[in-house]
Amino acid sequence: MIEYLTVKEMAERWGITSRMVTVYCKGERIPGALKKGNLWLIPDNVEKPNDNRKSNGKSKRKKQK
C-alpha cells in the first residue's frame, strides 16, 4: 500500500518550504500527488523535482551603458 505524506512533512524531508511543495503539486511536477479537499497528499517514495527557477549564473538583464 502506498504511504502518503502531507506538504509540511515533505517540505521537511526535502529541506524546502511548504509553499514550494505546494507549487510543485499545483504544477503537476510530483507524480502521484493527490488533492483531497484543501490537503495535498504526496507519495512518500517520490524524489524532489528539479528547481527550474535557478539560472546558470548569467544575468538575463541587459547591461546598462
PDB file of N, CA, C and O in Angstrom:
ATOM      1  N   MET A   1       0.837  -1.185   0.000  1.00  0.00           N
ATOM      2  CA  MET A   1       0.000   0.000   0.000  1.00  0.00           C
ATOM      3  C   MET A   1       0.884   1.252   0.000  1.00  0.00           C
ATOM      4  O   MET A   1       1.914   1.296   0.672  1.00  0.00           O
ATOM      5  N   ILE A   2       0.475   2.242  -0.746  1.00  0.00           N
ATOM      6  CA  ILE A   2       1.243   3.482  -0.859  1.00  0.00           C
ATOM      7  C   ILE A   2       1.025   4.330   0.394  1.00  0.00           C
ATOM      8  O   ILE A   2      -0.106   4.537   0.832  1.00  0.00           O
ATOM      9  N   GLU A   3       2.117   4.808   0.953  1.00  0.00           N
ATOM     10  CA  GLU A   3       2.050   5.722   2.086  1.00  0.00           C
ATOM     11  C   GLU A   3       2.109   7.150   1.556  1.00  0.00           C
ATOM     12  O   GLU A   3       2.854   7.434   0.617  1.00  0.00           O
ATOM     13  N   TYR A   4       1.333   8.044   2.149  1.00  0.00           N
ATOM     14  CA  TYR A   4       1.291   9.436   1.724  1.00  0.00           C
ATOM     15  C   TYR A   4       1.768  10.351   2.843  1.00  0.00           C
ATOM     16  O   TYR A   4       1.576  10.065   4.025  1.00  0.00           O
ATOM     17  N   LEU A   5       2.391  11.455   2.450  1.00  0.00           N
ATOM     18  CA  LEU A   5       2.831  12.486   3.384  1.00  0.00           C
ATOM     19  C   LEU A   5       2.139  13.794   3.038  1.00  0.00           C
ATOM     20  O   LEU A   5       1.677  13.991   1.914  1.00  0.00           O
ATOM     21  N   THR A   6       2.075  14.680   4.018  1.00  0.00           N
ATOM     22  CA  THR A   6       1.491  15.998   3.785  1.00  0.00           C
ATOM     23  C   THR A   6       2.543  16.928   3.192  1.00  0.00           C
ATOM     24  O   THR A   6       3.723  16.583   3.121  1.00  0.00           O
ATOM     25  N   VAL A   7       2.108  18.095   2.773  1.00  0.00           N
ATOM     26  CA  VAL A   7       3.016  19.105   2.224  1.00  0.00           C
ATOM     27  C   VAL A   7       4.081  19.468   3.260  1.00  0.00           C
ATOM     28  O   VAL A   7       5.263  19.565   2.931  1.00  0.00           O
ATOM     29  N   LYS A   8       3.669  19.665   4.489  1.00  0.00           N
ATOM     30  CA  LYS A   8       4.604  20.049   5.552  1.00  0.00           C
ATOM     31  C   LYS A   8       5.646  18.954   5.789  1.00  0.00           C
ATOM     32  O   LYS A   8       6.833  19.250   5.925  1.00  0.00           O
ATOM     33  N   GLU A   9       5.216  17.712   5.839  1.00  0.00           N
ATOM     34  CA  GLU A   9       6.142  16.603   6.062  1.00  0.00           C
ATOM     35  C   GLU A   9       7.136  16.468   4.909  1.00  0.00           C
ATOM     36  O   GLU A   9       8.321  16.219   5.128  1.00  0.00           O
ATOM     37  N   MET A  10       6.643  16.636   3.676  1.00  0.00           N
ATOM     38  CA  MET A  10       7.533  16.516   2.520  1.00  0.00           C
ATOM     39  C   MET A  10       8.509  17.686   2.462  1.00  0.00           C
ATOM     40  O   MET A  10       9.663  17.512   2.071  1.00  0.00           O
ATOM     41  N   ALA A  11       8.054  18.872   2.846  1.00  0.00           N
ATOM     42  CA  ALA A  11       8.937  20.044   2.865  1.00  0.00           C
ATOM     43  C   ALA A  11      10.090  19.821   3.840  1.00  0.00           C
ATOM     44  O   ALA A  11      11.232  20.160   3.532  1.00  0.00           O
ATOM     45  N   GLU A  12       9.808  19.262   4.995  1.00  0.00           N
ATOM     46  CA  GLU A  12      10.859  18.972   5.971  1.00  0.00           C
ATOM     47  C   GLU A  12      11.831  17.929   5.430  1.00  0.00           C
ATOM     48  O   GLU A  12      13.041  18.042   5.628  1.00  0.00           O
ATOM     49  N   ARG A  13      11.306  16.917   4.752  1.00  0.00           N
ATOM     50  CA  ARG A  13      12.158  15.858   4.202  1.00  0.00           C
ATOM     51  C   ARG A  13      13.083  16.407   3.112  1.00  0.00           C
ATOM     52  O   ARG A  13      14.262  16.056   3.060  1.00  0.00           O
ATOM     53  N   TRP A  14      12.544  17.267   2.243  1.00  0.00           N
ATOM     54  CA  TRP A  14      13.319  17.803   1.128  1.00  0.00           C
ATOM     55  C   TRP A  14      14.132  19.034   1.484  1.00  0.00           C
ATOM     56  O   TRP A  14      15.000  19.438   0.710  1.00  0.00           O
ATOM     57  N   GLY A  15      13.873  19.642   2.640  1.00  0.00           N
ATOM     58  CA  GLY A  15      14.615  20.832   3.052  1.00  0.00           C
ATOM     59  C   GLY A  15      14.215  22.087   2.292  1.00  0.00           C
ATOM     60  O   GLY A  15      15.049  22.954   2.031  1.00  0.00           O
ATOM     61  N   ILE A  16      12.938  22.183   1.939  1.00  0.00           N
ATOM     62  CA  ILE A  16      12.423  23.368   1.242  1.00  0.00           C
ATOM     63  C   ILE A  16      11.172  23.842   1.978  1.00  0.00           C
ATOM     64  O   ILE A  16      10.721  23.205   2.930  1.00  0.00           O
ATOM     65  N   THR A  17      10.622  24.959   1.530  1.00  0.00           N
ATOM     66  CA  THR A  17       9.419  25.475   2.182  1.00  0.00           C
ATOM     67  C   THR A  17       8.185  24.684   1.742  1.00  0.00           C
ATOM     68  O   THR A  17       8.160  24.073   0.673  1.00  0.00           O
ATOM     69  N   SER A  18       7.176  24.717   2.595  1.00  0.00           N
ATOM     70  CA  SER A  18       5.928  24.044   2.234  1.00  0.00           C
ATOM     71  C   SER A  18       5.280  24.728   1.039  1.00  0.00           C
ATOM     72  O   SER A  18       4.583  24.082   0.257  1.00  0.00           O
ATOM     73  N   ARG A  19       5.503  26.021   0.892  1.00  0.00           N
ATOM     74  CA  ARG A  19       4.962  26.755  -0.266  1.00  0.00           C
ATOM     75  C   ARG A  19       5.523  26.190  -1.576  1.00  0.00           C
ATOM     76  O   ARG A  19       4.784  26.044  -2.550  1.00  0.00           O
ATOM     77  N   MET A  20       6.826  25.872  -1.610  1.00  0.00           N
ATOM     78  CA  MET A  20       7.407  25.320  -2.839  1.00  0.00           C
ATOM     79  C   MET A  20       6.844  23.934  -3.130  1.00  0.00           C
ATOM     80  O   MET A  20       6.632  23.590  -4.293  1.00  0.00           O
ATOM     81  N   VAL A  21       6.601  23.142  -2.110  1.00  0.00           N
ATOM     82  CA  VAL A  21       5.994  21.819  -2.331  1.00  0.00           C
ATOM     83  C   VAL A  21       4.600  21.990  -2.927  1.00  0.00           C
ATOM     84  O   VAL A  21       4.217  21.252  -3.834  1.00  0.00           O
ATOM     85  N   THR A  22       3.839  22.962  -2.418  1.00  0.00           N
ATOM     86  CA  THR A  22       2.513  23.239  -2.964  1.00  0.00           C
ATOM     87  C   THR A  22       2.603  23.682  -4.414  1.00  0.00           C
ATOM     88  O   THR A  22       1.785  23.271  -5.238  1.00  0.00           O
ATOM     89  N   VAL A  23       3.584  24.514  -4.738  1.00  0.00           N
ATOM     90  CA  VAL A  23       3.794  24.956  -6.128  1.00  0.00           C
ATOM     91  C   VAL A  23       4.077  23.750  -7.021  1.00  0.00           C
ATOM     92  O   VAL A  23       3.542  23.656  -8.126  1.00  0.00           O
ATOM     93  N   TYR A  24       4.916  22.830  -6.548  1.00  0.00           N
ATOM     94  CA  TYR A  24       5.207  21.621  -7.327  1.00  0.00           C
ATOM     95  C   TYR A  24       3.943  20.783  -7.528  1.00  0.00           C
ATOM     96  O   TYR A  24       3.722  20.240  -8.611  1.00  0.00           O
ATOM     97  N   CYS A  25       3.115  20.678  -6.489  1.00  0.00           N
ATOM     98  CA  CYS A  25       1.869  19.904  -6.599  1.00  0.00           C
ATOM     99  C   CYS A  25       0.917  20.552  -7.602  1.00  0.00           C
ATOM    100  O   CYS A  25       0.374  19.872  -8.472  1.00  0.00           O
ATOM    101  N   LYS A  26       0.716  21.862  -7.482  1.00  0.00           N
ATOM    102  CA  LYS A  26      -0.188  22.568  -8.399  1.00  0.00           C
ATOM    103  C   LYS A  26       0.303  22.507  -9.838  1.00  0.00           C
ATOM    104  O   LYS A  26      -0.496  22.460 -10.772  1.00  0.00           O
ATOM    105  N   GLY A  27       1.621  22.508 -10.012  1.00  0.00           N
ATOM    106  CA  GLY A  27       2.206  22.441 -11.348  1.00  0.00           C
ATOM    107  C   GLY A  27       2.332  21.029 -11.886  1.00  0.00           C
ATOM    108  O   GLY A  27       2.934  20.816 -12.938  1.00  0.00           O
ATOM    109  N   GLU A  28       1.762  20.050 -11.164  1.00  0.00           N
ATOM    110  CA  GLU A  28       1.778  18.637 -11.572  1.00  0.00           C
ATOM    111  C   GLU A  28       3.200  18.126 -11.772  1.00  0.00           C
ATOM    112  O   GLU A  28       3.466  17.348 -12.688  1.00  0.00           O
ATOM    113  N   ARG A  29       4.107  18.566 -10.912  1.00  0.00           N
ATOM    114  CA  ARG A  29       5.507  18.159 -11.020  1.00  0.00           C
ATOM    115  C   ARG A  29       5.854  17.028 -10.065  1.00  0.00           C
ATOM    116  O   ARG A  29       6.979  16.527 -10.070  1.00  0.00           O
ATOM    117  N   ILE A  30       4.879  16.621  -9.238  1.00  0.00           N
ATOM    118  CA  ILE A  30       5.094  15.500  -8.318  1.00  0.00           C
ATOM    119  C   ILE A  30       4.147  14.380  -8.741  1.00  0.00           C
ATOM    120  O   ILE A  30       2.936  14.482  -8.546  1.00  0.00           O
ATOM    121  N   PRO A  31       4.698  13.310  -9.322  1.00  0.00           N
ATOM    122  CA  PRO A  31       3.831  12.223  -9.782  1.00  0.00           C
ATOM    123  C   PRO A  31       3.109  11.557  -8.612  1.00  0.00           C
ATOM    124  O   PRO A  31       3.714  11.259  -7.582  1.00  0.00           O
ATOM    125  N   GLY A  32       1.827  11.332  -8.784  1.00  0.00           N
ATOM    126  CA  GLY A  32       1.034  10.644  -7.782  1.00  0.00           C
ATOM    127  C   GLY A  32       0.465  11.527  -6.689  1.00  0.00           C
ATOM    128  O   GLY A  32      -0.235  11.034  -5.804  1.00  0.00           O
ATOM    129  N   ALA A  33       0.751  12.836  -6.730  1.00  0.00           N
ATOM    130  CA  ALA A  33       0.207  13.745  -5.713  1.00  0.00           C
ATOM    131  C   ALA A  33      -1.306  13.878  -5.915  1.00  0.00           C
ATOM    132  O   ALA A  33      -1.789  14.033  -7.036  1.00  0.00           O
ATOM    133  N   LEU A  34      -2.030  13.815  -4.810  1.00  0.00           N
ATOM    134  CA  LEU A  34      -3.490  13.892  -4.845  1.00  0.00           C
ATOM    135  C   LEU A  34      -3.963  15.056  -3.996  1.00  0.00           C
ATOM    136  O   LEU A  34      -3.374  15.358  -2.958  1.00  0.00           O
ATOM    137  N   LYS A  35      -5.023  15.704  -4.436  1.00  0.00           N
ATOM    138  CA  LYS A  35      -5.615  16.763  -3.631  1.00  0.00           C
ATOM    139  C   LYS A  35      -6.950  16.283  -3.091  1.00  0.00           C
ATOM    140  O   LYS A  35      -7.860  15.947  -3.849  1.00  0.00           O
ATOM    141  N   LYS A  36      -7.054  16.256  -1.777  1.00  0.00           N
ATOM    142  CA  LYS A  36      -8.286  15.867  -1.095  1.00  0.00           C
ATOM    143  C   LYS A  36      -8.773  17.082  -0.324  1.00  0.00           C
ATOM    144  O   LYS A  36      -8.212  17.425   0.717  1.00  0.00           O
ATOM    145  N   GLY A  37      -9.812  17.734  -0.826  1.00  0.00           N
ATOM    146  CA  GLY A  37     -10.283  18.974  -0.213  1.00  0.00           C
ATOM    147  C   GLY A  37      -9.230  20.056  -0.376  1.00  0.00           C
ATOM    148  O   GLY A  37      -8.901  20.443  -1.497  1.00  0.00           O
ATOM    149  N   ASN A  38      -8.699  20.544   0.738  1.00  0.00           N
ATOM    150  CA  ASN A  38      -7.638  21.554   0.649  1.00  0.00           C
ATOM    151  C   ASN A  38      -6.282  20.978   1.061  1.00  0.00           C
ATOM    152  O   ASN A  38      -5.361  21.733   1.372  1.00  0.00           O
ATOM    153  N   LEU A  39      -6.150  19.637   1.067  1.00  0.00           N
ATOM    154  CA  LEU A  39      -4.950  18.954   1.521  1.00  0.00           C
ATOM    155  C   LEU A  39      -4.303  18.188   0.375  1.00  0.00           C
ATOM    156  O   LEU A  39      -4.958  17.392  -0.297  1.00  0.00           O
ATOM    157  N   TRP A  40      -3.025  18.430   0.158  1.00  0.00           N
ATOM    158  CA  TRP A  40      -2.270  17.660  -0.831  1.00  0.00           C
ATOM    159  C   TRP A  40      -1.690  16.434  -0.141  1.00  0.00           C
ATOM    160  O   TRP A  40      -1.134  16.539   0.952  1.00  0.00           O
ATOM    161  N   LEU A  41      -1.816  15.279  -0.771  1.00  0.00           N
ATOM    162  CA  LEU A  41      -1.217  14.037  -0.297  1.00  0.00           C
ATOM    163  C   LEU A  41      -0.166  13.610  -1.311  1.00  0.00           C
ATOM    164  O   LEU A  41      -0.450  13.488  -2.502  1.00  0.00           O
ATOM    165  N   ILE A  42       1.054  13.386  -0.824  1.00  0.00           N
ATOM    166  CA  ILE A  42       2.194  13.117  -1.700  1.00  0.00           C
ATOM    167  C   ILE A  42       2.762  11.750  -1.355  1.00  0.00           C
ATOM    168  O   ILE A  42       3.032  11.474  -0.186  1.00  0.00           O
ATOM    169  N   PRO A  43       2.951  10.876  -2.363  1.00  0.00           N
ATOM    170  CA  PRO A  43       3.540   9.566  -2.079  1.00  0.00           C
ATOM    171  C   PRO A  43       4.915   9.734  -1.424  1.00  0.00           C
ATOM    172  O   PRO A  43       5.691  10.607  -1.815  1.00  0.00           O
ATOM    173  N   ASP A  44       5.210   8.896  -0.429  1.00  0.00           N
ATOM    174  CA  ASP A  44       6.455   9.067   0.314  1.00  0.00           C
ATOM    175  C   ASP A  44       7.699   8.608  -0.446  1.00  0.00           C
ATOM    176  O   ASP A  44       8.817   8.833   0.016  1.00  0.00           O
ATOM    177  N   ASN A  45       7.522   7.972  -1.601  1.00  0.00           N
ATOM    178  CA  ASN A  45       8.680   7.453  -2.342  1.00  0.00           C
ATOM    179  C   ASN A  45       9.082   8.300  -3.547  1.00  0.00           C
ATOM    180  O   ASN A  45       9.928   7.871  -4.332  1.00  0.00           O
ATOM    181  N   VAL A  46       8.502   9.492  -3.719  1.00  0.00           N
ATOM    182  CA  VAL A  46       8.853  10.322  -4.872  1.00  0.00           C
ATOM    183  C   VAL A  46      10.088  11.173  -4.558  1.00  0.00           C
ATOM    184  O   VAL A  46      10.351  11.521  -3.406  1.00  0.00           O
ATOM    185  N   GLU A  47      10.831  11.495  -5.614  1.00  0.00           N
ATOM    186  CA  GLU A  47      12.002  12.343  -5.466  1.00  0.00           C
ATOM    187  C   GLU A  47      11.620  13.798  -5.670  1.00  0.00           C
ATOM    188  O   GLU A  47      10.629  14.110  -6.332  1.00  0.00           O
ATOM    189  N   LYS A  48      12.414  14.677  -5.096  1.00  0.00           N
ATOM    190  CA  LYS A  48      12.190  16.116  -5.214  1.00  0.00           C
ATOM    191  C   LYS A  48      12.385  16.539  -6.671  1.00  0.00           C
ATOM    192  O   LYS A  48      13.388  16.179  -7.287  1.00  0.00           O
ATOM    193  N   PRO A  49      11.436  17.300  -7.227  1.00  0.00           N
ATOM    194  CA  PRO A  49      11.595  17.792  -8.597  1.00  0.00           C
ATOM    195  C   PRO A  49      12.726  18.814  -8.676  1.00  0.00           C
ATOM    196  O   PRO A  49      13.064  19.456  -7.682  1.00  0.00           O
ATOM    197  N   ASN A  50      13.300  18.956  -9.854  1.00  0.00           N
ATOM    198  CA  ASN A  50      14.318  19.980 -10.064  1.00  0.00           C
ATOM    199  C   ASN A  50      13.694  21.359  -9.942  1.00  0.00           C
ATOM    200  O   ASN A  50      12.541  21.570 -10.317  1.00  0.00           O
ATOM    201  N   ASP A  51      14.469  22.289  -9.415  1.00  0.00           N
ATOM    202  CA  ASP A  51      14.006  23.669  -9.270  1.00  0.00           C
ATOM    203  C   ASP A  51      14.377  24.422 -10.540  1.00  0.00           C
ATOM    204  O   ASP A  51      15.533  24.800 -10.730  1.00  0.00           O
ATOM    205  N   ASN A  52      13.403  24.637 -11.397  1.00  0.00           N
ATOM    206  CA  ASN A  52      13.673  25.286 -12.685  1.00  0.00           C
ATOM    207  C   ASN A  52      13.836  26.792 -12.574  1.00  0.00           C
ATOM    208  O   ASN A  52      14.087  27.460 -13.577  1.00  0.00           O
ATOM    209  N   ARG A  53      13.696  27.345 -11.354  1.00  0.00           N
ATOM    210  CA  ARG A  53      13.857  28.786 -11.190  1.00  0.00           C
ATOM    211  C   ARG A  53      15.327  29.196 -11.198  1.00  0.00           C
ATOM    212  O   ARG A  53      15.648  30.354 -11.465  1.00  0.00           O
ATOM    213  N   LYS A  54      16.208  28.264 -10.910  1.00  0.00           N
ATOM    214  CA  LYS A  54      17.624  28.592 -10.815  1.00  0.00           C
ATOM    215  C   LYS A  54      18.206  28.845 -12.199  1.00  0.00           C
ATOM    216  O   LYS A  54      17.910  28.131 -13.158  1.00  0.00           O
ATOM    217  N   SER A  55      19.033  29.868 -12.280  1.00  0.00           N
ATOM    218  CA  SER A  55      19.655  30.191 -13.566  1.00  0.00           C
ATOM    219  C   SER A  55      21.038  29.565 -13.625  1.00  0.00           C
ATOM    220  O   SER A  55      21.493  28.936 -12.670  1.00  0.00           O
ATOM    221  N   ASN A  56      21.693  29.746 -14.753  1.00  0.00           N
ATOM    222  CA  ASN A  56      23.030  29.205 -14.931  1.00  0.00           C
ATOM    223  C   ASN A  56      24.108  30.196 -14.504  1.00  0.00           C
ATOM    224  O   ASN A  56      25.287  29.994 -14.797  1.00  0.00           O
ATOM    225  N   GLY A  57      23.716  31.255 -13.821  1.00  0.00           N
ATOM    226  CA  GLY A  57      24.678  32.228 -13.323  1.00  0.00           C
ATOM    227  C   GLY A  57      24.817  33.445 -14.209  1.00  0.00           C
ATOM    228  O   GLY A  57      25.402  34.444 -13.792  1.00  0.00           O
ATOM    229  N   LYS A  58      24.302  33.387 -15.404  1.00  0.00           N
ATOM    230  CA  LYS A  58      24.380  34.519 -16.324  1.00  0.00           C
ATOM    231  C   LYS A  58      23.183  35.424 -16.102  1.00  0.00           C
ATOM    232  O   LYS A  58      22.052  34.952 -15.987  1.00  0.00           O
ATOM    233  N   SER A  59      23.425  36.687 -16.044  1.00  0.00           N
ATOM    234  CA  SER A  59      22.347  37.637 -15.830  1.00  0.00           C
ATOM    235  C   SER A  59      21.499  37.746 -17.085  1.00  0.00           C
ATOM    236  O   SER A  59      22.025  37.795 -18.197  1.00  0.00           O
ATOM    237  N   LYS A  60      20.203  37.784 -16.906  1.00  0.00           N
ATOM    238  CA  LYS A  60      19.295  37.920 -18.044  1.00  0.00           C
ATOM    239  C   LYS A  60      18.989  39.376 -18.336  1.00  0.00           C
ATOM    240  O   LYS A  60      18.381  39.697 -19.357  1.00  0.00           O
ATOM    241  N   ARG A  61      19.414  40.268 -17.429  1.00  0.00           N
ATOM    242  CA  ARG A  61      19.171  41.695 -17.638  1.00  0.00           C
ATOM    243  C   ARG A  61      20.214  42.252 -18.597  1.00  0.00           C
ATOM    244  O   ARG A  61      21.368  41.824 -18.608  1.00  0.00           O
ATOM    245  N   LYS A  62      19.780  43.209 -19.395  1.00  0.00           N
ATOM    246  CA  LYS A  62      20.704  43.862 -20.326  1.00  0.00           C
ATOM    247  C   LYS A  62      21.625  44.796 -19.549  1.00  0.00           C
ATOM    248  O   LYS A  62      21.224  45.417 -18.564  1.00  0.00           O
ATOM    249  N   LYS A  63      22.853  44.876 -20.011  1.00  0.00           N
ATOM    250  CA  LYS A  63      23.807  45.788 -19.382  1.00  0.00           C
ATOM    251  C   LYS A  63      23.453  47.216 -19.703  1.00  0.00           C
ATOM    252  O   LYS A  63      23.089  47.542 -20.832  1.00  0.00           O
ATOM    253  N   GLN A  64      23.561  48.071 -18.699  1.00  0.00           N
ATOM    254  CA  GLN A  64      23.289  49.481 -18.910  1.00  0.00           C
ATOM    255  C   GLN A  64      24.558  50.168 -19.409  1.00  0.00           C
ATOM    256  O   GLN A  64      25.665  49.828 -18.993  1.00  0.00           O
ATOM    257  N   LYS A  65      24.385  51.133 -20.299  1.00  0.00           N
ATOM    258  CA  LYS A  65      25.545  51.852 -20.840  1.00  0.00           C
ATOM    259  C   LYS A  65      25.699  53.173 -20.174  1.00  0.00           C
ATOM    260  O   LYS A  65      26.621  53.923 -20.495  1.00  0.00           O
TER     261      LYS A  65
END
